């Protein structure tokens, strides 16, 4: 979660929407606060608009029943299949609620709640995601919409398990929300509350090494040479960088890395009043796009472009519009990124907008900054620039993500999007909840 601003334009450079707001609310309740006293959350409806190469546009409404009604209008024969996908997602969510969201499978607190096991989906959930979608939905436009959801965790719909159908269920059940003033307001509110409670925050203090003696952590060493002694360390970086922090050696498997991205931070002098906050402009060949990203480790010639246009007067100068445009990029570190490569990627993104009838937008943008995998890698110590750590290809990577406690190193814990249970704001918060419970359990509340 981060923010960047220039000339009166303000940009969220991390996540651009919030789901499962009740999880964030739990954090404020744990601090004895009410979320509404600190943040203004506003529901999004529609969630997004999808623009296809032939000019077709589909808006996805917020409520599941409204979406299913829209499916009946778009492709009547798929109405029953879309409902069954929603029901499958619900069963996966109910199962996860009493198991996966409580702890890592290899770090049990005890047996899962018996009630949650009745939701165990014996069929369909363990197959391939895209194939499962195709089994229930035949309209290619609707398939594209469903196949986009695995990108929320940096993965290909053609390689991940169908259990990720929990993502569209969550979005339609709990809604998609924006934070007035931008997502970074969450960070500001929590920082303010932490300082009020005596927490010392050392911003800009980069950690060079996690130090240990024997089989326990003893503290951290900062880039400037200072050492902070402590019996408990919580690492919230990319899981592929943990060993580097422990012994200075960098190890990661390129094939395990999730997607990265090319991001254009741009502005318009005129607000886009008739646009959805979230718009997806599809490429001509979605399956080939993912083959380029994961099989050929190359930026697609024709990328799908995501456009975030917040309707928020605090994020642009009067009458203006801030815009966040993103295309997926390989996060495996096999493609060299520099300014020239970033320019090529930017041109391909703008060309996709033009091909989709959005030339006025593409040719009116004032691009202020470009982020690419090389910058992500350097700025966030994320090998390959992968945004989500490991991908979720195959059930092992999807469900056996790195655990929240490190074996063989007492006092070392991990949290964040590349650890259990995964990426996305609510999952990161659940990861923190699991980690806190582990620390309290291990240290008897004395940590």
C-alpha positions as a Markdown table, in Angstrom:
| # | Residue | x | y | z |
|---|---|---|---|---|
| 1 | Unk | 0.0 | 0.0 | 0.0 |
| 2 | Unk | 1.6 | 3.3 | -1.1 |
| 3 | Unk | 0.9 | 6.7 | -2.4 |
| 4 | Unk | 2.4 | 9.0 | -5.0 |
| 5 | Unk | 1.4 | 12.5 | -6.0 |
| 6 | Unk | 2.4 | 15.3 | -8.4 |
| 7 | Unk | 0.8 | 18.5 | -9.6 |
| 8 | Unk | -2.3 | 18.0 | -7.5 |
| 9 | Unk | -2.9 | 14.4 | -8.7 |
| 10 | Unk | -2.8 | 11.7 | -6.1 |
| 11 | Unk | -2.4 | 8.0 | -6.8 |
| 12 | Unk | -2.8 | 4.7 | -4.9 |
| 13 | Unk | 0.2 | 2.6 | -6.2 |
| 14 | Unk | -0.9 | -0.5 | -4.4 |
| 15 | Unk | -4.3 | -2.1 | -4.1 |
| 16 | Unk | -7.1 | 0.1 | -5.5 |
| 17 | Unk | -10.2 | -1.5 | -3.8 |
| 18 | Unk | -11.2 | -3.1 | -0.5 |
| 19 | Unk | -13.1 | -6.3 | -0.1 |
| 20 | Unk | -14.4 | -7.9 | 3.1 |
| 21 | Unk | -14.4 | -4.6 | 5.0 |
| 22 | Unk | -15.5 | -6.4 | 8.2 |
| 23 | Unk | -11.9 | -7.9 | 8.4 |
| 24 | Unk | -10.4 | -4.4 | 8.4 |
| 25 | Unk | -13.1 | -3.3 | 10.9 |
| 26 | Unk | -12.0 | -6.1 | 13.3 |
| 27 | Unk | -8.6 | -4.4 | 13.5 |
| 28 | Unk | -10.0 | -1.2 | 14.6 |
| 29 | Unk | -12.3 | -3.0 | 17.2 |
| 30 | Unk | -9.2 | -4.7 | 18.6 |
| 31 | Unk | -7.8 | -1.2 | 19.2 |
| 32 | Unk | -11.0 | -0.1 | 20.9 |
| 33 | Unk | -11.9 | 2.1 | 18.0 |
| 34 | Unk | -14.7 | 2.3 | 15.4 |
| 35 | Unk | -13.6 | 2.2 | 11.7 |
| 36 | Unk | -16.1 | 4.8 | 10.8 |
| 37 | Unk | -14.4 | 7.3 | 13.1 |
| 38 | Unk | -11.3 | 7.1 | 11.0 |
| 39 | Unk | -12.1 | 6.1 | 7.5 |
| 40 | Unk | -14.9 | 6.8 | 5.0 |
| 41 | Unk | -15.8 | 3.6 | 3.1 |
| 42 | Unk | -18.0 | 3.9 | 0.0 |
| 43 | Unk | -19.5 | 0.8 | -1.8 |
| 44 | Unk | -18.8 | 0.5 | -5.6 |
| 45 | Unk | -21.7 | -0.3 | -7.9 |
| 46 | Unk | -21.0 | -1.4 | -10.5 |
| 47 | Unk | -17.9 | -3.2 | -9.5 |
| 48 | Unk | -16.3 | -2.9 | -12.9 |
| 49 | Unk | -16.9 | -2.5 | -16.6 |
| 50 | Unk | -15.4 | -4.9 | -19.1 |
| 51 | Unk | -14.6 | -3.7 | -22.6 |
| 52 | Unk | -14.0 | -6.3 | -25.3 |
| 53 | Unk | -12.1 | -6.0 | -28.6 |
| 54 | Unk | -15.3 | -6.0 | -30.6 |
| 55 | Unk | -16.6 | -3.0 | -28.7 |
| 56 | Unk | -19.0 | -4.9 | -26.4 |
| 57 | Unk | -19.3 | -3.6 | -22.9 |
| 58 | Unk | -20.5 | -5.4 | -19.8 |
| 59 | Unk | -20.9 | -3.8 | -16.4 |
| 60 | Unk | -20.8 | -6.1 | -13.4 |
| 61 | Unk | -23.2 | -5.0 | -10.6 |
| 62 | Unk | -22.3 | -5.3 | -7.0 |
| 63 | Unk | -24.9 | -7.7 | -5.6 |
| 64 | Unk | -24.8 | -11.3 | -6.6 |
| 65 | Unk | -28.5 | -11.4 | -7.5 |
| 66 | Unk | -28.1 | -8.4 | -9.7 |
| 67 | Unk | -25.1 | -10.0 | -11.5 |
| 68 | Unk | -27.1 | -13.3 | -12.0 |
| 69 | Unk | -29.9 | -11.2 | -13.4 |
| 70 | Unk | -27.5 | -9.5 | -15.8 |
| 71 | Unk | -26.2 | -13.0 | -16.9 |
| 72 | Unk | -29.8 | -13.9 | -17.7 |
| 73 | Unk | -30.0 | -10.9 | -20.0 |
| 74 | Unk | -26.6 | -11.5 | -21.6 |
| 75 | Unk | -26.6 | -15.2 | -22.0 |
| 76 | Unk | -29.9 | -16.9 | -20.7 |
| 77 | Unk | -28.5 | -20.4 | -21.2 |
| 78 | Unk | -25.7 | -19.6 | -18.7 |
| 79 | Unk | -27.9 | -18.3 | -15.9 |
| 80 | Unk | -28.0 | -21.7 | -14.1 |
| 81 | Unk | -24.2 | -22.2 | -14.6 |
| 82 | Unk | -23.4 | -18.8 | -13.1 |
| 83 | Unk | -25.5 | -19.5 | -10.1 |
| 84 | Unk | -23.7 | -22.9 | -9.6 |
| 85 | Unk | -20.4 | -21.2 | -9.8 |
| 86 | Unk | -21.6 | -18.8 | -7.1 |
| 87 | Unk | -22.8 | -21.6 | -4.9 |
| 88 | Unk | -19.4 | -23.4 | -5.4 |
| 89 | Unk | -17.6 | -20.3 | -4.3 |
| 90 | Unk | -19.8 | -20.0 | -1.2 |
| 91 | Unk | -19.0 | -23.6 | -0.2 |
| 92 | Unk | -15.3 | -22.9 | -0.6 |
| 93 | Unk | -15.6 | -19.8 | 1.5 |
| 94 | Unk | -17.6 | -21.5 | 4.3 |
| 95 | Unk | -15.0 | -24.2 | 4.4 |
| 96 | Unk | -12.1 | -21.7 | 4.5 |
| 97 | Unk | -13.8 | -19.6 | 7.2 |
| 98 | Unk | -13.5 | -22.4 | 9.7 |
| 99 | Unk | -10.1 | -23.8 | 8.6 |
| 100 | Unk | -7.9 | -21.9 | 6.1 |
| 101 | Unk | -8.6 | -18.4 | 7.5 |
| 102 | Unk | -7.8 | -19.5 | 11.0 |
| 103 | Unk | -4.4 | -21.0 | 10.6 |
| 104 | Unk | -1.8 | -22.6 | 8.3 |
| 105 | Unk | -2.6 | -26.3 | 7.5 |
| 106 | Unk | 0.9 | -27.2 | 8.9 |
| 107 | Unk | 0.5 | -25.1 | 12.1 |
| 108 | Unk | -2.8 | -26.4 | 13.6 |
| 109 | Unk | -4.3 | -24.8 | 16.6 |
| 110 | Unk | -6.6 | -27.8 | 16.8 |
| 111 | Unk | -9.2 | -29.6 | 14.8 |
| 112 | Unk | -11.2 | -27.5 | 12.4 |
| 113 | Unk | -14.7 | -26.6 | 13.4 |
| 114 | Unk | -16.9 | -29.6 | 12.6 |
| 115 | Unk | -19.6 | -27.3 | 11.1 |
| 116 | Unk | -17.2 | -26.0 | 8.4 |
| 117 | Unk | -16.3 | -29.5 | 7.1 |
| 118 | Unk | -19.9 | -29.9 | 5.8 |
| 119 | Unk | -19.1 | -27.3 | 3.2 |
| 120 | Unk | -16.2 | -29.5 | 1.8 |
| 121 | Unk | -16.8 | -29.4 | -2.0 |
| 122 | Unk | -16.0 | -32.9 | -3.2 |
| 123 | Unk | -16.5 | -32.1 | -6.9 |
| 124 | Unk | -15.3 | -29.3 | -9.2 |
| 125 | Unk | -13.3 | -27.2 | -6.7 |
| 126 | Unk | -10.1 | -29.2 | -7.1 |
| 127 | Unk | -9.9 | -29.1 | -10.9 |
| 128 | Unk | -8.5 | -26.5 | -13.2 |
| 129 | Unk | -10.0 | -23.0 | -12.7 |
| 130 | Unk | -10.6 | -22.1 | -16.4 |
| 131 | Unk | -11.9 | -25.6 | -17.2 |
| 132 | Unk | -14.3 | -25.5 | -14.3 |
| 133 | Unk | -15.6 | -22.1 | -15.5 |
| 134 | Unk | -16.0 | -23.5 | -19.1 |
| 135 | Unk | -17.9 | -26.4 | -17.7 |
| 136 | Unk | -20.6 | -24.1 | -16.2 |
| 137 | Unk | -20.5 | -21.1 | -18.5 |
| 138 | Unk | -20.4 | -21.2 | -22.3 |
| 139 | Unk | -20.6 | -17.5 | -23.3 |
| 140 | Unk | -16.9 | -16.5 | -24.1 |
| 141 | Unk | -17.5 | -12.9 | -22.7 |
| 142 | Unk | -18.7 | -14.3 | -19.4 |
| 143 | Unk | -15.8 | -16.8 | -19.3 |
| 144 | Unk | -13.4 | -13.8 | -19.6 |
| 145 | Unk | -14.9 | -12.0 | -16.7 |
| 146 | Unk | -14.6 | -15.1 | -14.4 |
| 147 | Unk | -11.1 | -15.9 | -15.7 |
| 148 | Unk | -9.9 | -12.5 | -14.6 |
| 149 | Unk | -10.3 | -13.1 | -10.9 |
| 150 | Unk | -7.2 | -15.3 | -10.4 |
| 151 | Unk | -5.1 | -12.3 | -11.5 |
| 152 | Unk | -6.1 | -10.8 | -8.1 |
| 153 | Unk | -3.5 | -13.1 | -6.6 |
| 154 | Unk | -1.1 | -12.9 | -9.5 |
| 155 | Unk | -2.0 | -16.2 | -11.2 |
| 156 | Unk | -3.2 | -17.6 | -14.5 |
| 157 | Unk | -6.7 | -18.9 | -14.7 |
| 158 | Unk | -5.4 | -21.7 | -16.9 |
| 159 | Unk | -3.0 | -23.0 | -14.3 |
| 160 | Unk | -4.6 | -22.4 | -10.9 |
| 161 | Unk | -7.2 | -24.6 | -9.0 |
| 162 | Unk | -10.9 | -23.9 | -9.1 |
| 163 | Unk | -10.9 | -23.1 | -5.4 |
| 164 | Unk | -10.1 | -19.6 | -6.4 |
| 165 | Unk | -13.7 | -19.3 | -7.4 |
| 166 | Unk | -14.0 | -18.1 | -3.8 |
| 167 | Unk | -12.8 | -14.7 | -5.1 |
| 168 | Unk | -15.8 | -13.7 | -7.2 |
| 169 | Unk | -18.0 | -15.0 | -4.4 |
| 170 | Unk | -16.3 | -12.8 | -1.9 |
| 171 | Unk | -16.5 | -9.8 | -4.1 |
| 172 | Unk | -20.2 | -10.2 | -4.8 |
| 173 | Unk | -21.1 | -11.1 | -1.2 |
| 174 | Unk | -19.1 | -8.6 | 0.7 |
| 175 | Unk | -18.8 | -5.9 | -2.0 |
| 176 | Unk | -16.0 | -3.9 | -3.4 |
| 177 | Unk | -15.3 | -0.7 | -1.6 |
| 178 | Unk | -13.3 | 2.5 | -2.0 |
| 179 | Unk | -11.7 | 4.6 | 0.7 |
| 180 | Unk | -12.3 | 8.3 | 0.3 |
| 181 | Unk | -9.0 | 10.0 | -0.1 |
| 182 | Unk | -7.4 | 6.7 | -1.4 |
| 183 | Unk | -6.4 | 3.4 | 0.1 |
| 184 | Unk | -3.4 | 5.0 | 1.8 |
| 185 | Unk | -5.7 | 6.6 | 4.3 |
| 186 | Unk | -5.8 | 3.1 | 5.9 |
| 187 | Unk | -2.1 | 3.3 | 6.5 |
| 188 | Unk | -2.3 | 6.9 | 7.9 |
| 189 | Unk | -5.1 | 6.0 | 10.3 |
| 190 | Unk | -3.3 | 2.9 | 11.7 |
| 191 | Unk | -0.1 | 4.8 | 12.0 |
| 192 | Unk | -1.8 | 7.5 | 13.9 |
| 193 | Unk | -3.4 | 5.0 | 16.3 |
| 194 | Unk | -0.1 | 3.2 | 16.8 |
| 195 | Unk | 1.7 | 6.4 | 17.8 |
| 196 | Unk | -1.1 | 7.2 | 20.2 |
| 197 | Unk | -0.4 | 3.9 | 21.9 |
| 198 | Unk | 3.3 | 4.5 | 22.2 |
| 199 | Unk | 4.5 | 2.5 | 19.2 |
| 200 | Unk | 7.8 | 3.8 | 17.8 |
| 201 | Unk | 7.7 | 3.8 | 14.0 |
| 202 | Unk | 11.1 | 4.0 | 12.3 |
| 203 | Unk | 10.1 | 5.1 | 8.7 |
| 204 | Unk | 12.8 | 4.8 | 6.1 |
| 205 | Unk | 14.9 | 2.4 | 8.3 |
| 206 | Unk | 15.8 | -0.4 | 5.9 |
| 207 | Unk | 16.6 | -3.8 | 7.5 |
| 208 | Unk | 19.8 | -5.4 | 6.1 |
| 209 | Unk | 19.8 | -8.6 | 8.1 |
| 210 | Unk | 17.7 | -10.6 | 10.6 |
| 211 | Unk | 20.2 | -11.8 | 13.2 |
| 212 | Unk | 20.1 | -15.0 | 15.1 |
| 213 | Unk | 22.1 | -17.1 | 17.5 |
| 214 | Unk | 21.7 | -20.9 | 17.5 |
| 215 | Unk | 18.1 | -21.5 | 16.8 |
| 216 | Unk | 16.5 | -18.2 | 17.8 |
| 217 | Unk | 16.4 | -14.7 | 16.5 |
| 218 | Unk | 18.3 | -12.1 | 18.5 |
| 219 | Unk | 17.3 | -8.9 | 16.6 |
| 220 | Unk | 17.8 | -7.0 | 13.3 |
| 221 | Unk | 20.6 | -5.0 | 11.8 |
| 222 | Unk | 19.7 | -1.9 | 9.8 |
| 223 | Unk | 21.4 | -0.6 | 6.7 |
| 224 | Unk | 23.1 | 2.2 | 8.7 |
| 225 | Unk | 24.7 | -0.4 | 11.0 |
| 226 | Unk | 22.4 | 0.0 | 14.0 |
| 227 | Unk | 21.3 | -3.1 | 15.7 |
| 228 | Unk | 17.9 | -3.6 | 17.4 |
| 229 | Unk | 17.9 | -6.5 | 19.9 |
| 230 | Unk | 14.6 | -8.3 | 20.3 |
| 231 | Unk | 13.4 | -11.9 | 20.9 |
| 232 | Unk | 10.6 | -11.6 | 18.3 |
| 233 | Unk | 10.9 | -10.5 | 14.7 |
| 234 | Unk | 7.9 | -10.3 | 12.3 |
| 235 | Unk | 9.0 | -10.3 | 8.7 |
| 236 | Unk | 6.4 | -8.9 | 6.3 |
| 237 | Unk | 8.4 | -8.9 | 3.0 |
| 238 | Unk | 8.4 | -11.3 | 0.1 |
| 239 | Unk | 8.9 | -14.9 | 1.2 |
| 240 | Unk | 11.5 | -15.4 | -1.5 |
| 241 | Unk | 13.7 | -12.7 | 0.3 |
| 242 | Unk | 13.6 | -14.2 | 3.8 |
| 243 | Unk | 16.7 | -16.4 | 3.3 |
| 244 | Unk | 18.5 | -13.5 | 1.9 |
| 245 | Unk | 17.7 | -11.5 | 5.1 |
| 246 | Unk | 19.0 | -14.5 | 7.2 |
| 247 | Unk | 22.2 | -15.5 | 5.4 |
| 248 | Unk | 22.7 | -13.0 | 2.5 |
| 249 | Unk | 22.0 | -15.6 | -0.2 |
| 250 | Unk | 19.3 | -15.0 | -2.7 |
| 251 | Unk | 17.3 | -18.1 | -3.7 |
| 252 | Unk | 14.0 | -18.3 | -5.7 |
| 253 | Unk | 12.5 | -20.4 | -8.4 |
| 254 | Unk | 11.4 | -18.3 | -11.4 |
| 255 | Unk | 8.6 | -20.7 | -12.3 |
| 256 | Unk | 7.0 | -20.2 | -8.9 |
| 257 | Unk | 6.7 | -16.4 | -9.1 |
| 258 | Unk | 3.5 | -14.6 | -9.4 |
| 259 | Unk | 2.7 | -11.8 | -11.9 |
| 260 | Unk | 4.3 | -8.4 | -11.8 |
| 261 | Unk | 2.9 | -5.4 | -13.7 |
| 262 | Unk | 3.6 | -2.3 | -15.7 |
| 263 | Unk | 1.8 | 0.7 | -14.2 |
| 264 | Unk | 1.2 | 4.1 | -15.7 |
| 265 | Unk | 0.3 | 6.9 | -13.3 |
| 266 | Unk | -1.4 | 9.5 | -15.5 |
| 267 | Unk | -3.7 | 12.5 | -15.3 |
| 268 | Unk | -6.4 | 14.1 | -17.4 |
| 269 | Unk | -7.5 | 17.7 | -17.3 |
| 270 | Unk | -11.2 | 16.6 | -17.5 |
| 271 | Unk | -12.9 | 14.2 | -15.1 |
| 272 | Unk | -14.3 | 10.9 | -16.5 |
| 273 | Unk | -17.8 | 11.3 | -15.1 |
| 274 | Unk | -19.3 | 8.5 | -17.2 |
| 275 | Unk | -16.7 | 5.9 | -16.4 |
| 276 | Unk | -16.8 | 3.1 | -13.9 |
| 277 | Unk | -14.1 | 3.5 | -11.2 |
| 278 | Unk | -12.7 | 0.1 | -12.4 |
| 279 | Unk | -12.5 | -0.7 | -16.1 |
| 280 | Unk | -10.9 | -3.7 | -17.8 |
| 281 | Unk | -10.0 | -3.4 | -21.5 |
| 282 | Unk | -9.5 | -7.0 | -22.7 |
| 283 | Unk | -6.8 | -8.1 | -25.2 |
| 284 | Unk | -7.8 | -10.0 | -28.4 |
| 285 | Unk | -6.5 | -13.4 | -27.1 |
| 286 | Unk | -6.7 | -13.8 | -23.4 |
| 287 | Unk | -5.2 | -17.4 | -23.3 |
| 288 | Unk | -2.3 | -16.4 | -25.5 |
| 289 | Unk | -1.7 | -13.4 | -23.1 |
| 290 | Unk | -1.1 | -15.8 | -20.2 |
| 291 | Unk | 1.0 | -18.1 | -22.3 |
| 292 | Unk | 3.2 | -15.1 | -23.0 |
| 293 | Unk | 3.4 | -14.2 | -19.3 |
| 294 | Unk | 4.1 | -17.6 | -17.9 |
| 295 | Unk | 5.3 | -19.9 | -20.7 |
| 296 | Unk | 7.4 | -17.4 | -22.7 |
| 297 | Unk | 8.3 | -15.0 | -19.9 |
| 298 | Unk | 7.6 | -12.0 | -22.1 |
| 299 | Unk | 5.3 | -9.0 | -22.1 |
| 300 | Unk | 2.3 | -9.7 | -24.3 |
| 301 | Unk | 2.2 | -7.8 | -27.6 |
| 302 | Unk | -1.4 | -7.2 | -26.9 |
| 303 | Unk | -2.0 | -6.8 | -23.1 |
| 304 | Unk | -5.2 | -6.5 | -21.2 |
| 305 | Unk | -5.3 | -3.0 | -19.5 |
| 306 | Unk | -6.9 | -2.3 | -16.2 |
| 307 | Unk | -7.9 | 1.4 | -15.7 |
| 308 | Unk | -8.7 | 2.8 | -12.2 |
| 309 | Unk | -10.4 | 6.2 | -12.4 |
| 310 | Unk | -11.3 | 7.2 | -8.8 |
| 311 | Unk | -14.3 | 9.5 | -8.4 |
| 312 | Unk | -12.7 | 11.4 | -5.6 |
| 313 | Unk | -12.2 | 15.2 | -5.7 |
| 314 | Unk | -9.3 | 14.8 | -3.2 |
| 315 | Unk | -7.2 | 12.8 | -5.6 |
| 316 | Unk | -7.0 | 15.3 | -8.5 |
| 317 | Unk | -6.9 | 19.1 | -9.1 |
| 318 | Unk | -10.2 | 20.8 | -9.7 |
| 319 | Unk | -11.9 | 19.3 | -12.8 |
| 320 | Unk | -9.1 | 16.8 | -13.3 |
| 321 | Unk | -8.9 | 13.0 | -13.2 |
| 322 | Unk | -6.1 | 10.8 | -11.8 |
| 323 | Unk | -5.7 | 7.5 | -13.6 |
| 324 | Unk | -3.9 | 4.3 | -12.7 |
| 325 | Unk | -3.4 | 2.0 | -15.7 |
| 326 | Unk | -1.9 | -1.5 | -15.3 |
| 327 | Unk | -1.0 | -4.4 | -17.5 |
| 328 | Unk | 0.3 | -7.8 | -16.2 |
| 329 | Unk | 3.9 | -8.5 | -16.7 |
| 330 | Unk | 6.1 | -11.6 | -15.9 |
| 331 | Unk | 7.4 | -11.6 | -12.4 |
| 332 | Unk | 10.0 | -14.4 | -12.8 |
| 333 | Unk | 13.0 | -12.1 | -13.3 |
| 334 | Unk | 13.9 | -13.6 | -16.7 |
| 335 | Unk | 13.1 | -10.4 | -18.7 |
| 336 | Unk | 15.5 | -7.4 | -18.4 |
| 337 | Unk | 13.7 | -4.2 | -17.5 |
| 338 | Unk | 14.9 | -0.7 | -18.1 |
| 339 | Unk | 13.5 | 2.6 | -19.3 |
| 340 | Unk | 13.4 | 1.5 | -22.9 |
| 341 | Unk | 11.5 | -1.7 | -22.0 |
| 342 | Unk | 9.1 | 0.4 | -19.9 |
| 343 | Unk | 8.4 | 2.7 | -22.9 |
| 344 | Unk | 7.6 | -0.3 | -25.2 |
| 345 | Unk | 5.2 | -1.7 | -22.5 |
| 346 | Unk | 3.5 | 1.7 | -22.2 |
| 347 | Unk | 3.1 | 2.0 | -26.0 |
| 348 | Unk | 1.5 | -1.5 | -26.1 |
| 349 | Unk | -0.9 | -0.6 | -23.4 |
| 350 | Unk | -2.0 | 2.7 | -25.1 |
| 351 | Unk | -2.3 | 0.9 | -28.4 |
| 352 | Unk | -4.8 | -1.6 | -26.8 |
| 353 | Unk | -6.9 | 1.4 | -25.6 |
| 354 | Unk | -6.9 | 2.8 | -29.1 |
| 355 | Unk | -7.9 | -0.6 | -30.7 |
| 356 | Unk | -10.8 | -0.7 | -28.2 |
| 357 | Unk | -12.2 | 2.6 | -29.3 |
| 358 | Unk | -10.5 | 4.6 | -26.5 |
| 359 | Unk | -8.1 | 6.7 | -28.6 |
| 360 | Unk | -9.4 | 10.0 | -27.1 |
| 361 | Unk | -8.4 | 8.7 | -23.7 |
| 362 | Unk | -5.1 | 7.2 | -24.8 |
| 363 | Unk | -4.0 | 10.3 | -26.7 |
| 364 | Unk | -5.0 | 12.8 | -23.9 |
| 365 | Unk | -3.2 | 11.2 | -21.0 |
| 366 | Unk | -0.3 | 13.0 | -19.4 |
| 367 | Unk | 1.9 | 10.2 | -18.0 |
| 368 | Unk | 3.8 | 11.3 | -14.9 |
| 369 | Unk | 5.5 | 8.0 | -13.9 |
| 370 | Unk | 5.9 | 4.4 | -15.0 |
| 371 | Unk | 6.5 | 1.5 | -12.7 |
| 372 | Unk | 7.8 | -1.8 | -14.0 |
| 373 | Unk | 9.0 | -5.2 | -12.6 |
| 374 | Unk | 12.6 | -3.9 | -12.2 |
| 375 | Unk | 11.4 | -1.0 | -10.0 |
| 376 | Unk | 9.2 | -3.3 | -8.0 |
| 377 | Unk | 12.1 | -5.7 | -7.4 |
| 378 | Unk | 14.4 | -2.9 | -6.2 |
| 379 | Unk | 11.9 | -0.9 | -4.2 |
| 380 | Unk | 10.2 | -3.8 | -2.3 |
| 381 | Unk | 12.9 | -6.5 | -2.3 |
| 382 | Unk | 10.7 | -8.7 | -4.4 |
| 383 | Unk | 12.6 | -11.1 | -6.7 |
| 384 | Unk | 11.5 | -10.7 | -10.3 |
| 385 | Unk | 9.3 | -7.8 | -9.3 |
| 386 | Unk | 6.5 | -10.3 | -8.4 |
| 387 | Unk | 3.7 | -8.4 | -6.7 |
| 388 | Unk | 2.1 | -11.4 | -4.9 |
| 389 | Unk | 5.1 | -13.6 | -3.9 |
| 390 | Unk | 4.5 | -17.1 | -5.3 |
| 391 | Unk | 1.7 | -17.8 | -7.8 |
| 392 | Unk | -1.2 | -20.1 | -6.9 |
| 393 | Unk | -0.6 | -22.6 | -9.7 |
| 394 | Unk | -1.5 | -26.1 | -8.4 |
| 395 | Unk | -3.1 | -26.9 | -5.1 |
| 396 | Unk | 0.2 | -27.0 | -3.2 |
| 397 | Unk | 1.1 | -23.3 | -4.0 |
| 398 | Unk | -2.5 | -22.2 | -3.5 |
| 399 | Unk | -3.0 | -23.8 | -0.1 |
| 400 | Unk | 0.5 | -24.5 | 1.3 |
| 401 | Unk | 1.8 | -21.0 | 1.1 |
| 402 | Unk | 4.8 | -20.3 | 3.4 |
| 403 | Unk | 3.7 | -20.5 | 7.0 |
| 404 | Unk | 3.5 | -17.7 | 9.5 |
| 405 | Unk | 6.1 | -19.2 | 11.8 |
| 406 | Unk | 9.6 | -20.2 | 10.7 |
| 407 | Unk | 10.7 | -23.6 | 11.8 |
| 408 | Unk | 14.0 | -23.9 | 13.5 |
| 409 | Unk | 14.2 | -20.2 | 14.4 |
| 410 | Unk | 12.4 | -19.4 | 17.6 |
| 411 | Unk | 10.9 | -15.9 | 17.6 |
| 412 | Unk | 10.8 | -15.5 | 13.8 |
| 413 | Unk | 7.3 | -15.0 | 12.3 |
| 414 | Unk | 6.0 | -14.0 | 8.9 |
| 415 | Unk | 3.0 | -12.2 | 7.6 |
| 416 | Unk | 1.8 | -10.5 | 4.4 |
| 417 | Unk | 0.6 | -11.3 | 0.9 |
| 418 | Unk | 3.2 | -13.9 | 0.1 |
| 419 | Unk | 2.5 | -15.9 | 3.3 |
| 420 | Unk | -0.5 | -17.8 | 4.4 |
| 421 | Unk | -3.3 | -17.3 | 3.6 |
| 422 | Unk | -2.4 | -15.1 | 0.5 |
| 423 | Unk | -2.7 | -11.8 | -1.2 |
| 424 | Unk | -5.3 | -9.0 | -1.1 |
| 425 | Unk | -6.0 | -6.6 | 1.8 |
| 426 | Unk | -8.3 | -8.8 | 3.8 |
| 427 | Unk | -6.1 | -11.9 | 3.4 |
| 428 | Unk | -3.0 | -9.8 | 4.6 |
| 429 | Unk | -5.0 | -8.7 | 7.6 |
| 430 | Unk | -6.0 | -12.3 | 8.3 |
| 431 | Unk | -2.4 | -13.3 | 8.0 |
| 432 | Unk | -1.5 | -10.7 | 10.7 |
| 433 | Unk | -4.3 | -12.1 | 12.9 |
| 434 | Unk | -2.9 | -15.6 | 12.6 |
| 435 | Unk | 0.6 | -14.4 | 13.3 |
| 436 | Unk | -0.4 | -12.5 | 16.4 |
| 437 | Unk | -2.2 | -15.7 | 17.7 |
| 438 | Unk | 1.0 | -17.7 | 17.1 |
| 439 | Unk | 3.1 | -15.2 | 19.0 |
| 440 | Unk | 0.8 | -15.0 | 21.9 |
| 441 | Unk | 0.5 | -18.8 | 22.0 |
| 442 | Unk | 4.3 | -19.3 | 21.8 |
| 443 | Unk | 5.2 | -16.6 | 24.3 |
| 444 | Unk | 2.3 | -16.7 | 26.7 |
| 445 | Unk | 1.4 | -13.1 | 25.9 |
| 446 | Unk | 4.8 | -11.9 | 27.0 |
| 447 | Unk | 6.2 | -11.1 | 23.5 |
